[in-house]
């Protein structure tokens, strides 16, 4: 009996399977397929507007006009904005005609920092990051001033070469005169020092801001002017002390002159010494 009832249940289960499958299939609703919308294309290039011959002609005329303006109007202004009143060649020959500019080693400049005035002619921002101990900041070049056409073109030109834009400090000599008396010895220091001596492949020495500064100071009446050999680079390589921070702007005192010898007093006052024999005077 038990075997017969088990077989009956299996037959009933098999008969029920197709019906259940049919019910499940009827309950499912197929998702509708998305139809492509009219007017849309797969490629992005099809969305670009068509360029006709008239538009191309206008572009060509505009480019020609810009090239003409740049060649005959902007280019001359661009060139003049970089040119200084005194170029390096004229400064070079003027310094040579005046006997050259004496140079001192960094160690000698450091030893004379109290008797002479050590002037750092680099940009003030570089001075603040680090400068020779005791040096004063009087930059020969300053950041480009103003935003006129010439200044803007000069900035663009410097940025094209990845250089920070500067221009000559036309008040350099006046600024030095306001701080340093003309009787004091001035020792100039820049990045590299430069040289008036020619080596293989050079005709006008090695240009530097120290030598240019010496030229302007001589024109302003300073007679005791020298510069540091090798500039700040050699100063650092020799391990000489540095300091940071801005310049305090305090004027420098004039060099004290040696006081005359005091007259003899006491027993030697008014005493006349006898003339030495001729043999001793020789």
MIDOSE-1310 file (N, C-alpha, C; in nm, 2 decimals, decimal comma, always signed):
residues 282
xxxx	+0,08/-0,12/+0,00/+0,00/+0,00/+0,00/+0,09/+0,13/+0,00; +0,19/+0,12/+0,08/+0,27/+0,24/+0,09/+0,34/+0,27/-0,04; +0,39/+0,16/-0,11/+0,45/+0,18/-0,24/+0,36/+0,24/-0,34; +0,24/+0,19/-0,34/+0,14/+0,24/-0,44/+0,11/+0,39/-0,42
xxxx	+0,10/+0,43/-0,29/+0,07/+0,57/-0,26/+0,18/+0,66/-0,30; +0,31/+0,61/-0,28/+0,43/+0,69/-0,32/+0,43/+0,71/-0,47; +0,40/+0,61/-0,55/+0,40/+0,62/-0,69/+0,29/+0,71/-0,74; +0,18/+0,71/-0,67/+0,07/+0,80/-0,71/+0,11/+0,95/-0,69
xxxx	+0,18/+0,97/-0,58/+0,22/+1,11/-0,55/+0,32/+1,16/-0,65; +0,41/+1,07/-0,70/+0,51/+1,11/-0,80/+0,44/+1,15/-0,93; +0,34/+1,07/-0,97/+0,27/+1,09/-1,09/+0,19/+1,23/-1,09; +0,13/+1,25/-0,97/+0,06/+1,38/-0,96/+0,16/+1,50/-0,96
xxxx	+0,28/+1,48/-0,91/+0,38/+1,59/-0,91/+0,42/+1,62/-1,05; +0,45/+1,51/-1,13/+0,50/+1,53/-1,27/+0,39/+1,60/-1,35; +0,26/+1,56/-1,33/+0,16/+1,62/-1,40/+0,14/+1,77/-1,37; +0,17/+1,81/-1,25/+0,16/+1,95/-1,21/+0,27/+2,04/-1,26
xxxx	+0,38/+1,98/-1,29/+0,50/+2,06/-1,34/+0,47/+2,15/-1,46; +0,42/+2,09/-1,57/+0,39/+2,17/-1,69/+0,29/+2,28/-1,67; +0,19/+2,26/-1,58/+0,10/+2,36/-1,55/+0,16/+2,48/-1,48; +0,25/+2,45/-1,38/+0,32/+2,55/-1,31/+0,41/+2,64/-1,40
xxxx	+0,48/+2,56/-1,49/+0,56/+2,63/-1,58/+0,48/+2,72/-1,68; +0,37/+2,68/-1,72/+0,29/+2,76/-1,80/+0,24/+2,89/-1,73; +0,20/+2,87/-1,60/+0,16/+2,98/-1,52/+0,27/+3,09/-1,51; +0,39/+3,04/-1,48/+0,50/+3,13/-1,47/+0,53/+3,21/-1,59
xxxx	+0,53/+3,14/-1,71/+0,55/+3,20/-1,83/+0,45/+3,31/-1,87; +0,32/+3,28/-1,83/+0,22/+3,38/-1,86/+0,23/+3,50/-1,77; +0,29/+3,49/-1,65/+0,30/+3,60/-1,56/+0,42/+3,69/-1,60; +0,51/+3,64/-1,68/+0,62/+3,73/-1,72/+0,58/+3,82/-1,83
xxxx	+0,63/+3,94/-1,83/+0,60/+4,04/-1,93/+0,73/+4,08/-1,99; +0,75/+4,06/-2,12/+0,88/+4,09/-2,18/+0,90/+4,24/-2,19; +1,02/+4,29/-2,15/+1,05/+4,43/-2,15/+1,06/+4,48/-2,29; +1,00/+4,59/-2,32/+1,00/+4,64/-2,46/+1,14/+4,69/-2,50
xxxx	+1,18/+4,66/-2,62/+1,31/+4,70/-2,67/+1,31/+4,85/-2,70; +1,42/+4,92/-2,66/+1,43/+5,06/-2,68/+1,46/+5,09/-2,83; +1,38/+5,17/-2,89/+1,39/+5,20/-3,03/+1,48/+5,32/-3,04; +1,56/+5,33/-3,14/+1,65/+5,45/-3,16/+1,56/+5,56/-3,20
xxxx	+1,59/+5,68/-3,13/+1,51/+5,80/-3,16/+1,56/+5,86/-3,29; +1,47/+5,91/-3,36/+1,50/+5,97/-3,49/+1,58/+6,10/-3,47; +1,67/+6,13/-3,56/+1,75/+6,26/-3,55/+1,88/+6,25/-3,48; +1,90/+6,14/-3,40/+2,03/+6,12/-3,33/+2,12/+6,03/-3,41
xxxx	+2,25/+6,07/-3,41/+2,35/+5,99/-3,48/+2,45/+5,94/-3,38; +2,52/+5,83/-3,41/+2,62/+5,77/-3,32/+2,74/+5,85/-3,32; +2,79/+5,91/-3,43/+2,91/+5,98/-3,43/+2,90/+6,12/-3,39; +3,00/+6,17/-3,32/+3,00/+6,31/-3,27/+3,04/+6,41/-3,39
xxxx	+3,11/+6,36/-3,49/+3,15/+6,44/-3,60/+3,03/+6,49/-3,68; +2,92/+6,41/-3,68/+2,80/+6,46/-3,76/+2,74/+6,58/-3,70; +2,76/+6,61/-3,57/+2,70/+6,73/-3,50/+2,78/+6,86/-3,54; +2,90/+6,85/-3,59/+2,97/+6,97/-3,63/+2,91/+7,05/-3,74
xxxx	+2,90/+7,18/-3,73/+2,84/+7,26/-3,84/+2,93/+7,25/-3,97; +2,87/+7,26/-4,08/+2,95/+7,26/-4,20/+3,01/+7,40/-4,22; +3,13/+7,41/-4,27/+3,21/+7,53/-4,29/+3,21/+7,55/-4,44; +3,15/+7,67/-4,48/+3,15/+7,69/-4,62/+3,27/+7,77/-4,66
xxxx	+3,28/+7,80/-4,79/+3,40/+7,87/-4,84/+3,40/+8,02/-4,79; +3,29/+8,08/-4,77/+3,28/+8,22/-4,72/+3,35/+8,23/-4,58; +3,31/+8,14/-4,50/+3,37/+8,14/-4,36/+3,52/+8,12/-4,36; +3,56/+8,03/-4,45/+3,71/+8,01/-4,46/+3,78/+8,13/-4,51
xxxx	+3,72/+8,20/-4,60/+3,78/+8,33/-4,65/+3,79/+8,43/-4,55; +3,68/+8,44/-4,46/+3,69/+8,54/-4,35/+3,80/+8,51/-4,25; +3,81/+8,38/-4,22/+3,92/+8,33/-4,13/+4,06/+8,37/-4,19; +4,08/+8,35/-4,32/+4,20/+8,38/-4,38/+4,23/+8,53/-4,38
xxxx	+4,13/+8,61/-4,40/+4,15/+8,76/-4,40/+4,18/+8,80/-4,26; +4,12/+8,75/-4,15/+4,15/+8,78/-4,01/+4,29/+8,74/-3,97; +4,33/+8,62/-4,01/+4,47/+8,58/-3,98/+4,57/+8,67/-4,05; +4,54/+8,71/-4,17/+4,64/+8,80/-4,24/+4,65/+8,94/-4,18
xxxx	+4,53/+8,99/-4,13/+4,53/+9,12/-4,06/+4,61/+9,11/-3,93; +4,59/+9,00/-3,86/+4,66/+8,99/-3,73/+4,81/+8,98/-3,75; +4,85/+8,90/-3,86/+4,99/+8,89/-3,89/+5,05/+9,02/-3,93; +4,97/+9,10/-4,01/+5,02/+9,24/-4,05/+5,04/+9,33/-3,93
xxxx	+4,94/+9,33/-3,84/+4,95/+9,41/-3,72/+5,06/+9,37/-3,63; +5,08/+9,24/-3,62/+5,19/+9,20/-3,53/+5,33/+9,23/-3,59; +5,34/+9,22/-3,72/+5,47/+9,25/-3,79/+5,51/+9,39/-3,79; +5,41/+9,48/-3,81/+5,44/+9,62/-3,83/+5,41/+9,71/-3,71
xxxx	+5,34/+9,66/-3,61/+5,30/+9,75/-3,50/+5,35/+9,69/-3,37; +5,32/+9,56/-3,34/+5,36/+9,50/-3,21/+5,50/+9,46/-3,21; +5,56/+9,41/-3,32/+5,70/+9,36/-3,32/+5,80/+9,48/-3,28; +5,79/+9,59/-3,35/+5,88/+9,70/-3,31/+5,86/+9,75/-3,16
xxxx	+5,74/+9,75/-3,11/+5,72/+9,79/-2,97/+5,78/+9,68/-2,88; +5,76/+9,55/-2,92/+5,82/+9,44/-2,85/+5,97/+9,45/-2,84; +6,03/+9,48/-2,95/+6,18/+9,49/-2,95/+6,23/+9,61/-2,87; +6,16/+9,72/-2,88/+6,21/+9,84/-2,80/+6,18/+9,83/-2,65
xxxx	+6,08/+9,75/-2,62/+6,06/+9,73/-2,47/+6,17/+9,65/-2,40; +6,24/+9,57/-2,48/+6,35/+9,49/-2,43/+6,49/+9,57/-2,43; +6,50/+9,67/-2,51/+6,62/+9,74/-2,53/+6,64/+9,84/-2,42; +6,76/+9,84/-2,36/+6,80/+9,94/-2,26/+6,88/+10,05/-2,32
xxxx	+6,88/+10,17/-2,25/+6,95/+10,28/-2,30/+7,09/+10,26/-2,32; +7,15/+10,18/-2,23/+7,30/+10,14/-2,25/+7,31/+9,99/-2,25; +7,35/+9,94/-2,37/+7,36/+9,80/-2,39/+7,49/+9,75/-2,33; +7,51/+9,62/-2,32/+7,63/+9,57/-2,25/+7,76/+9,60/-2,33
xxxx	+7,76/+9,61/-2,46/+7,88/+9,64/-2,53/+7,93/+9,78/-2,50; +7,84/+9,88/-2,50/+7,88/+10,01/-2,47/+7,93/+10,02/-2,32; +7,87/+9,95/-2,23/+7,91/+9,95/-2,09/+8,05/+9,88/-2,08; +8,07/+9,78/-2,15/+8,20/+9,70/-2,15/+8,31/+9,79/-2,19
xxxx	+8,30/+9,86/-2,31/+8,41/+9,95/-2,35/+8,43/+10,07/-2,26; +8,32/+10,12/-2,20/+8,34/+10,23/-2,11/+8,41/+10,19/-1,99; +8,38/+10,07/-1,93/+8,45/+10,02/-1,82/+8,60/+10,00/-1,85; +8,63/+9,94/-1,96/+8,77/+9,92/-2,00/+8,84/+10,05/-2,01
xxxx	+8,78/+10,15/-2,07/+8,84/+10,28/-2,09/+8,87/+10,35/-1,96; +8,79/+10,32/-1,86/+8,81/+10,37/-1,72/+8,91/+10,29/-1,64; +8,98/+10,19/-1,70/+9,07/+10,11/-1,62/+9,02/+9,98/-1,57; +8,90/+9,95/-1,61/+8,84/+9,82/-1,56/+8,77/+9,84/-1,42
xxxx	+8,73/+9,73/-1,37/+8,67/+9,73/-1,23/+8,74/+9,63/-1,15; +8,80/+9,67/-1,04/+8,87/+9,57/-0,95/+8,78/+9,47/-0,89; +8,83/+9,35/-0,88/+8,75/+9,24/-0,82/+8,81/+9,20/-0,68; +8,73/+9,15/-0,59/+8,78/+9,10/-0,47/+8,72/+8,96/-0,45
xxxx	+8,79/+8,87/-0,38/+8,74/+8,74/-0,35/+8,63/+8,75/-0,24; +8,54/+8,65/-0,23/+8,44/+8,66/-0,13/+8,50/+8,67/+0,01; +8,61/+8,60/+0,04/+8,67/+8,61/+0,17/+8,72/+8,75/+0,20; +8,78/+8,82/+0,10/+8,83/+8,95/+0,12/+8,71/+9,05/+0,14
xxxx	+8,60/+9,03/+0,06/+8,48/+9,11/+0,08/+8,42/+9,10/+0,22; +8,42/+8,97/+0,27/+8,37/+8,95/+0,40/+8,45/+9,01/+0,51; +8,59/+9,01/+0,49/+8,68/+9,07/+0,58/+8,66/+9,22/+0,59; +8,62/+9,28/+0,47/+8,61/+9,43/+0,47/+8,47/+9,48/+0,49
xxxx	+8,38/+9,39/+0,54/+8,23/+9,43/+0,54/+8,20/+9,54/+0,64; +8,30/+9,57/+0,73/+8,28/+9,69/+0,82/+8,34/+9,82/+0,77; +8,45/+9,81/+0,70/+8,51/+9,93/+0,65/+8,44/+9,97/+0,51; +8,40/+9,87/+0,43/+8,34/+9,89/+0,30/+8,19/+9,86/+0,31
xxxx	+8,12/+9,90/+0,21/+7,97/+9,87/+0,21/+7,95/+9,76/+0,10; +7,90/+9,65/+0,15/+7,87/+9,54/+0,06/+7,72/+9,55/+0,01; +7,71/+9,57/-0,13/+7,58/+9,60/-0,19/+7,54/+9,48/-0,27; +7,42/+9,43/-0,24/+7,36/+9,32/-0,32/+7,27/+9,38/-0,42
xxxx	+7,30/+9,36/-0,55/+7,23/+9,42/-0,66/+7,12/+9,33/-0,72; +7,10/+9,21/-0,66/+7,00/+9,12/-0,71/+6,86/+9,17/-0,67; +6,76/+9,10/-0,72/+6,62/+9,13/-0,69/+6,60/+9,12/-0,54; +6,51/+9,21/-0,49/+6,49/+9,22/-0,34/+6,43/+9,09/-0,29
xxxx	+6,35/+9,02/-0,37/+6,29/+8,89/-0,33/+6,40/+8,78/-0,31; +6,51/+8,79/-0,39/+6,62/+8,70/-0,38/+6,70/+8,73/-0,26; +6,72/+8,86/-0,24/+6,79/+8,91/-0,12/+6,73/+8,86/+0,01; +6,60/+8,87/+0,02/+6,53/+8,83/+0,14/+6,54/+8,68/+0,17
xxxx	+6,55/+8,60/+0,06/+6,57/+8,45/+0,08/+6,71/+8,42/+0,14; +6,81/+8,50/+0,11/+6,94/+8,47/+0,16/+7,04/+8,56/+0,09; +7,13/+8,63/+0,17/+7,23/+8,72/+0,11/+7,35/+8,72/+0,20; +7,47/+8,76/+0,15/+7,59/+8,77/+0,23/+7,57/+8,85/+0,36
xxxx	+7,63/+8,80/+0,46/+7,61/+8,87/+0,59/+7,66/+9,01/+0,58; +7,57/+9,10/+0,63/+7,61/+9,24/+0,63/+7,58/+9,32/+0,50; +7,53/+9,25/+0,39/+7,51/+9,32/+0,27/+7,38/+9,40/+0,27; +7,38/+9,51/+0,19/+7,26/+9,59/+0,18/+7,19/+9,56/+0,05
xxxx	+7,06/+9,57/+0,04/+6,98/+9,54/-0,08/+6,96/+9,67/-0,16; +7,02/+9,68/-0,28/+7,00/+9,79/-0,37/+6,99/+9,73/-0,51; +6,87/+9,68/-0,55/+6,86/+9,60/-0,68/+6,88/+9,69/-0,80; +6,96/+9,64/-0,89/+6,98/+9,70/-1,02/+6,86/+9,68/-1,11
xxxx	+6,79/+9,57/-1,10/+6,67/+9,54/-1,18/+6,55/+9,52/-1,08; +6,43/+9,55/-1,13/+6,31/+9,54/-1,05/+6,21/+9,47/-1,13; +6,10/+9,42/-1,07/+5,99/+9,36/-1,15/+5,93/+9,46/-1,24; +5,88/+9,41/-1,35/+5,82/+9,50/-1,45/+5,71/+9,58/-1,39
xxxx	+5,71/+9,71/-1,41/+5,61/+9,80/-1,36/+5,50/+9,83/-1,45; +5,38/+9,85/-1,40/+5,27/+9,89/-1,49/+5,21/+9,78/-1,58; +5,10/+9,81/-1,64/+5,03/+9,72/-1,73/+5,00/+9,78/-1,87; +5,09/+9,87/-1,91/+5,07/+9,93/-2,04/+5,11/+9,83/-2,15
xxxx	+5,09/+9,87/-2,28/+5,12/+9,78/-2,39/+5,26/+9,73/-2,39; +5,36/+9,82/-2,36/+5,50/+9,78/-2,36/+5,53/+9,69/-2,25; +5,47/+9,72/-2,13/+5,50/+9,63/-2,01/+5,44/+9,49/-2,03; +5,32/+9,49/-2,09/+5,25/+9,36/-2,11/+5,32/+9,28/-2,21
xxxx	+5,37/+9,34/-2,32/+5,45/+9,27/-2,42/+5,58/+9,22/-2,36; +5,64/+9,30/-2,28/+5,76/+9,25/-2,21/+5,74/+9,13/-2,12; +5,63/+9,13/-2,05/+5,59/+9,02/-1,96/+5,57/+8,89/-2,05; +5,50/+8,91/-2,16/+5,47/+8,79/-2,25/+5,60/+8,74/-2,30
xxxx	+5,69/+8,83/-2,34/+5,82/+8,78/-2,39/+5,90/+8,70/-2,29; +5,91/+8,75/-2,17/+5,98/+8,68/-2,06/+5,92/+8,55/-2,03; +5,78/+8,55/-2,02/+5,71/+8,42/-1,99/+5,73/+8,32/-2,10; +5,74/+8,36/-2,22/+5,77/+8,27/-2,33/+5,89/+8,19/-2,31
xxxx	+5,99/+8,25/-2,25/+6,12/+8,18/-2,22/+6,13/+8,13/-2,08; +6,02/+8,14/-2,00/+6,02/+8,09/-1,87/+6,10/+8,17/-1,77; +6,11/+8,30/-1,80/+6,20/+8,39/-1,71/+6,11/+8,49/-1,64; +6,15/+8,52/-1,52/+6,07/+8,62/-1,44/+6,10/+8,76/-1,50
xxxx	+5,99/+8,83/-1,53/+6,01/+8,96/-1,61/+6,06/+9,07/-1,52; +6,17/+9,13/-1,57/+6,23/+9,25/-1,49/+6,26/+9,36/-1,59; +6,29/+9,47/-1,53/+6,33/+9,59/-1,61/+6,44/+9,67/-1,53; +6,52/+9,75/-1,60/+6,62/+9,82/-1,53/+6,56/+9,92/-1,43
xxxx	+6,63/+9,93/-1,31/+6,59/+10,02/-1,21/+6,65/+10,16/-1,24; +6,58/+10,24/-1,31/+6,64/+10,37/-1,35/+6,68/+10,46/-1,23; +6,63/+10,43/-1,11/+6,66/+10,51/-0,99/+6,77/+10,45/-0,91; +6,84/+10,35/-0,97/+6,94/+10,28/-0,89/+7,05/+10,37/-0,83
xxxx	+7,11/+10,45/-0,91/+7,22/+10,54/-0,86/+7,17/+10,63/-0,75; +7,04/+10,69/-0,77/+6,99/+10,77/-0,67/+6,96/+10,70/-0,54; +6,91/+10,58/-0,55/+6,89/+10,50/-0,43/+7,01/+10,46/-0,35; +7,12/+10,44/-0,43/+7,25/+10,41/-0,36/+7,30/+10,54/-0,29
xxxx	+7,29/+10,65/-0,36/+7,33/+10,78/-0,31/+7,26/+10,82/-0,18; +7,13/+10,77/-0,17/+7,05/+10,81/-0,05/+7,09/+10,73/+0,07; +7,16/+10,62/+0,05/+7,20/+10,53/+0,16/+7,35/+10,53/+0,18; +7,43/+10,54/+0,07/+7,58/+10,52/+0,08/+7,65/+10,65/+0,05
xxxx	+7,73/+10,70/+0,14/+7,80/+10,82/+0,10/+7,90/+10,79/-0,01; +7,93/+10,89/-0,09/+8,02/+10,87/-0,21/+8,17/+10,85/-0,17; +8,20/+10,88/-0,04/+8,34/+10,86/+0,00/+8,37/+10,71/+0,05; +8,26/+10,63/+0,07/+8,28/+10,50/+0,11/+8,31/+10,40/+0,00
xxxx	+8,39/+10,30/+0,03/+8,41/+10,19/-0,07/+8,29/+10,11/-0,08; +8,26/+10,07/-0,21/+8,14/+9,99/-0,24/+8,19/+9,86/-0,30; +8,14/+9,75/-0,25/+8,17/+9,62/-0,31/+8,04/+9,56/-0,35; +8,02/+9,53/-0,48/+7,90/+9,48/-0,54/+7,90/+9,33/-0,55
xxxx	+7,78/+9,27/-0,53/+7,77/+9,13/-0,54/+7,64/+9,10/-0,61; +7,65/+9,00/-0,70/+7,53/+8,95/-0,77/+7,54/+8,80/-0,78; +7,47/+8,74/-0,87/+7,46/+8,59/-0,87/+7,60/+8,53/-0,91; +7,66/+8,58/-1,02/+7,78/+8,51/-1,08/+7,90/+8,60/-1,08
xxxx	+7,89/+8,73/-1,07/+8,01/+8,82/-1,07/+8,05/+8,87/-1,20; +8,06/+8,79/-1,30/+8,10/+8,84/-1,44/+8,25/+8,87/-1,45; +8,29/+8,91/-1,56/+8,43/+8,95/-1,59/+8,44/+9,03/-1,71; +8,54/+9,12/-1,71/+8,58/+9,20/-1,83/+8,68/+9,13/-1,92
xxxx	+8,74/+9,02/-1,87/+8,84/+8,95/-1,94/+8,77/+8,85/-2,04; +8,83/+8,85/-2,16/+8,78/+8,76/-2,27/+8,85/+8,63/-2,26; +8,77/+8,53/-2,29/+8,82/+8,39/-2,30/+8,79/+8,34/-2,44; +8,82/+8,22/-2,47/+8,79/+8,16/-2,60/+8,65/+8,17/-2,63
xxxx	+8,62/+8,23/-2,75/+8,48/+8,24/-2,79/+8,40/+8,37/-2,74; +8,47/+8,45/-2,67/+8,40/+8,57/-2,62/+8,47/+8,70/-2,67; +8,40/+8,80/-2,69/+8,45/+8,93/-2,73/+8,43/+9,05/-2,63; +8,33/+9,03/-2,55/+8,29/+9,14/-2,46/+8,28/+9,09/-2,31
xxxx	+8,38/+9,00/-2,28/+8,38/+8,95/-2,14/+8,26/+8,87/-2,10; +8,22/+8,88/-1,98/+8,10/+8,81/-1,93/+8,01/+8,91/-1,86; +7,90/+8,93/-1,92/+7,81/+9,03/-1,86/+7,75/+8,99/-1,72; +7,74/+9,09/-1,63/+7,68/+9,06/-1,50/+7,62/+9,19/-1,45
xxxx	+7,53/+9,17/-1,35/+7,47/+9,29/-1,29/+7,56/+9,37/-1,20; +7,66/+9,30/-1,15/+7,76/+9,37/-1,07/+7,84/+9,47/-1,15; +7,88/+9,43/-1,27/+7,96/+9,51/-1,36/+7,87/+9,63/-1,41; +7,75/+9,60/-1,45/+7,66/+9,70/-1,49/+7,64/+9,80/-1,38
xxxx	+7,62/+9,76/-1,26/+7,60/+9,85/-1,14/+7,73/+9,93/-1,12; +7,84/+9,87/-1,14/+7,97/+9,95/-1,13/+7,97/+10,06/-1,23; +7,92/+10,04/-1,35/+7,92/+10,14/-1,45/+7,83/+10,26/-1,41; +7,71/+10,23/-1,36/+7,62/+10,34/-1,32/+7,67/+10,41/-1,19
xxxx	+7,74/+10,34/-1,10/+7,79/+10,41/-0,98/+7,90/+10,50/-1,02; +7,99/+10,46/-1,11/+8,10/+10,55/-1,16/+8,04/+10,67/-1,22; +7,94/+10,66/-1,30/+7,88/+10,77/-1,36/+7,82/+10,87/-1,26; +7,78/+10,81/-1,14/+7,72/+10,89/-1,04/+7,82/+10,95/-0,94
xxxx	+7,95/+10,92/-0,97/+8,06/+10,99/-0,89/+8,12/+10,90/-0,78; +8,09/+10,77/-0,78/+8,16/+10,68/-0,69/+8,29/+10,63/-0,75; +8,40/+10,65/-0,67/+8,53/+10,62/-0,73/+8,59/+10,49/-0,67; +8,54/+10,45/-0,55/+8,59/+10,32/-0,49/+8,48/+10,21/-0,51
xxxx	+8,49/+10,15/-0,62/+8,39/+10,05/-0,66/+8,46/+9,92/-0,70; +8,42/+9,81/-0,64/+8,47/+9,68/-0,68/+8,36/+9,58/-0,68; +8,39/+9,45/-0,72/+8,28/+9,35/-0,72/+8,34/+9,22/-0,67; +8,25/+9,13/-0,63/+8,29/+9,00/-0,57/+8,31/+8,90/-0,68
xxxx	+8,42/+8,84/-0,69/+8,45/+8,74/-0,79/+8,36/+8,62/-0,77; +8,29/+8,58/-0,88/+8,21/+8,46/-0,87/+8,07/+8,48/-0,80; +8,05/+8,60/-0,75/+7,92/+8,64/-0,70/+7,88/+8,56/-0,58; +7,75/+8,55/-0,56/+7,69/+8,48/-0,44/+7,72/+8,33/-0,46
xxxx	+7,73/+8,27/-0,58/+7,76/+8,13/-0,59/+7,89/+8,09/-0,53; +7,99/+8,17/-0,56/+8,12/+8,14/-0,50/+8,12/+8,17/-0,35; +8,05/+8,27/-0,31/+8,04/+8,30/-0,16/+7,98/+8,18/-0,09; +7,88/+8,12/-0,14/+7,82/+8,00/-0,08/+7,91/+7,88/-0,09
xxxx	+7,98/+7,86/-0,20/+8,07/+7,75/-0,21/+8,19/+7,76/-0,12; +8,23/+7,88/-0,08/+8,34/+7,89/+0,02/+8,29/+7,89/+0,16; +8,16/+7,87/+0,18/+8,11/+7,85/+0,32/+8,10/+7,98/+0,40; +8,10/+8,09/+0,34/+8,09/+8,22/+0,41/+7,94/+8,24/+0,46
xxxx	+7,93/+8,31/+0,57/+7,79/+8,32/+0,63/+7,69/+8,40/+0,55; +7,57/+8,35/+0,56/+7,45/+8,41/+0,50/+7,35/+8,45/+0,60; +7,26/+8,54/+0,56/+7,15/+8,58/+0,65/+7,03/+8,61/+0,56; +6,91/+8,61/+0,62/+6,79/+8,63/+0,54/+6,71/+8,75/+0,60
xxxx	+6,60/+8,78/+0,53/+6,52/+8,89/+0,57/+6,53/+9,01/+0,49; +6,44/+9,11/+0,50/+6,45/+9,23/+0,42/+6,55/+9,33/+0,47; +6,59/+9,42/+0,38/+6,68/+9,53/+0,42/+6,61/+9,63/+0,51; +6,67/+9,68/+0,62/+6,61/+9,78/+0,71/+6,60/+9,92/+0,65
xxxx	+6,68/+9,94/+0,54/+6,67/+10,07/+0,48/+6,74/+10,19/+0,55; +6,82/+10,15/+0,66/+6,89/+10,26/+0,73/+7,01/+10,31/+0,66; +7,02/+10,44/+0,65/+7,14/+10,50/+0,58/+7,27/+10,46/+0,65; +7,38/+10,46/+0,57/+7,51/+10,42/+0,61/+7,59/+10,55/+0,64
xxxx	+7,66/+10,54/+0,75/+7,74/+10,66/+0,79/+7,86/+10,68/+0,71; +7,91/+10,80/+0,70/+8,03/+10,82/+0,62/+8,15/+10,77/+0,70; +8,25/+10,73/+0,62/+8,37/+10,67/+0,68/+8,44/+10,77/+0,76; +8,48/+10,73/+0,89/+8,55/+10,83/+0,98/+8,69/+10,85/+0,93
xxxx	+8,73/+10,97/+0,93/+8,87/+11,00/+0,90/+8,96/+10,99/+1,02; +9,08/+10,96/+1,00/+9,17/+10,94/+1,11/+9,20/+11,08/+1,18; +9,19/+11,08/+1,31/+9,21/+11,21/+1,38/+9,36/+11,24/+1,37; +9,39/+11,38/+1,37/+9,54/+11,42/+1,37/+9,60/+11,39/+1,50
xxxx	+9,73/+11,36/+1,50/+9,81/+11,33/+1,62/+9,80/+11,45/+1,72; +9,78/+11,42/+1,84/+9,78/+11,52/+1,95/+9,91/+11,58/+1,97; +9,92/+11,71/+1,99/+10,05/+11,77/+2,02/+10,12/+11,72/+2,15; +10,25/+11,72/+2,15/+10,32/+11,66/+2,27/+10,30/+11,76/+2,39
xxxx	+10,28/+11,70/+2,50/+10,26/+11,77/+2,62/+10,36/+11,73/+2,73; +10,37/+11,80/+2,84/+10,45/+11,77/+2,95/+10,60/+11,80/+2,92; +10,69/+11,71/+2,96/+10,83/+11,74/+2,95/+10,88/+11,76/+2,81; +10,81/+11,69/+2,71/+10,86/+11,70/+2,57/+10,81/+11,83/+2,50
xxxx	+10,71/+11,90/+2,56/+10,66/+12,01/+2,50/+10,76/+12,12/+2,48; +10,78/+12,18/+2,37/+10,87/+12,28/+2,34/+11,02/+12,24/+2,34; +11,04/+12,11/+2,35/+11,18/+12,07/+2,35/+11,23/+12,05/+2,20; +11,34/+12,11/+2,17/+11,39/+12,10/+2,03/+11,50/+12,00/+2,03
xxxx	+11,48/+11,90/+1,94/+11,58/+11,79/+1,93/+11,69/+11,84/+1,84; +11,82/+11,80/+1,87/+11,93/+11,84/+1,79/+11,92/+11,77/+1,65; +11,98/+11,83/+1,55/+11,98/+11,77/+1,42/+12,07/+11,65/+1,42; +12,03/+11,55/+1,35/+12,11/+11,42/+1,34/+12,23/+11,45/+1,25
xxxx	+12,34/+11,38/+1,27/+12,45/+11,39/+1,18/+12,42/+11,35/+1,04; +12,49/+11,40/+0,95/+12,47/+11,37/+0,81/+12,47/+11,22/+0,78; +12,56/+11,15/+0,85/+12,57/+11,00/+0,82/+12,44/+10,93/+0,85; +12,37/+10,98/+0,96/+12,25/+10,91/+1,00/+12,13/+10,95/+0,92
xx	+12,14/+11,07/+0,86/+12,03/+11,12/+0,78/+12,02/+11,05/+0,64; +12,13/+10,99/+0,60/+12,13/+10,92/+0,47/+12,05/+10,79/+0,47
